[in-house]
């Protein structure tokens, strides 16, 4: 990823991220980038100072937070693996399947899937037991 300062024909300067320099050039030339202030699609790269990374020492608190974050990610990955190994994936039918289990219309079993905020709120109001788990992507870059 690369960050460019851009400038529209009306003089507004803004930043935009692109996959690479070539992608930036194609999108700018194809007028696929618009100014967030005025909507203009006549865009050019603006002069910008290079960003040179400095080697910085993390404070003790920052190091502790980094360790805790890594432990949390590891725990969430382990939880995901357990859920996937021991529960049935029901996809977007989660709310419907959870209700069927709750009301005895189908066998009791562990399930996981997706549901909207509104459906989750309805399940909670009905007293259907469930939990929302922060789901990390399978691969982290």
N, C-alpha and C positions, 0 to 999 in steps of 0.2 A: 504494500500500500504506500501511496505517496500523497503528500499534502501540497496543494498549490494555492497561492493567493491569486485570485481572479479579479478582473475589473470589467464592469459592463460599460456600454457606450455612454451612459449617463454619469460615469465616474464613481459608482458604488463599488467598494472593494469588499470581497468576502472570500472565505476559504472553502475548498472542496477537496474531498479525498477521492483518489482514483486507484485502480488496480496497478497501473503503471503509467509511464509518460506517454506511451503510444495510445493507450485508452483515453487519456485526457485529451490528446490532440484530436482524435477521431470524434469524441463527443462534443468538443468545442466547435470543430469545423462543421459538424452535422447539426449544430444549434440544438443539441440535446441538453445543454446546461442553461439554466435561467437564473437571473439575478433574484435573490430572495427579497430584495427591497422593491424592485419595480417590475420584475418579470421579464426584462429584456433578455433576448437570446443572442445578442451581439456581444460576445464575451472574448476577452483576451487574457493571457497570463499577465499578472502584475509583477513588478519587481519585488523580490523578497530576499530577506537575509537568510543565509544557510543556517540550519539548526544543527549545531555540533553537540553531540552528547558528551556530557562530562561524567567521568567516573566519580560516582558519589557513594559515600559510605552510608549504609542504612543505620538508623539509630537502633538502639536495643528494642524500643517499642515497635518499630517498623519490622525488625527481624522476627519478633514474637508474633506480630500480626501475620506475616508471611507464612510462618510455620503453622499457625492456627488455620489459615486459609487452605493450606495444602492438606492438613488433616481433615478439614471439613469436606473438601473435594473428594478425598479418598473415601471417607465415610459415605458420601452420597453415591459414589460409584459402586461401593459394596452393597448399599441398600438397593440400588437399581438392579444389580445382578441377582439379588435374592428375590426381588419382586418378579423379575422376568422368569426366573427358574421355577417359582412356586405358584404363580397366579396366571389366570387366563387373560390374554389381551382381547379386549372387546372394542377397541377403537373409539369412534364417535358415539357408540351405543352405551357408553358407560352409565349415564344417568338412568336409562331405561333398564339396563341389566341390574343395576344396584337396587332399583325399586322392586323388580321381580324377586330378587333374593330376599330383600327386607320383608316383603309381604307374603313370602312362602310360595310364590308362583313357580319357582325353579329351585334347583338344588343349591344349598349354601356352599359357596366356594370363594376363594380369593380372586378378585378381578382387578384389572387396571386398564386405563384408557384415557380419553380426553373428554372434557366437558366444558361448557362455557361458564362464565361467572354467574350468569342468571340461573343456569341449571344447578350449579353447585349450591347457590343460595336456596333454591327450591328444595333440594335434597335435605339440606340442613333444617329447614323449616318443617319438613315432614318427619324429621327424626331418623332419617336413614344414615347409619354410621358410615363414614368415609373419611379419608384424609387426603389433603393435597400435598404432594411431595415435589420439591424443586428438582426438576429433571435435567441433569447435565447432558449435553450432547455426547454421543458415543466417542467421538474423536475431538480432542482439543488441539488447536493449532499452537 
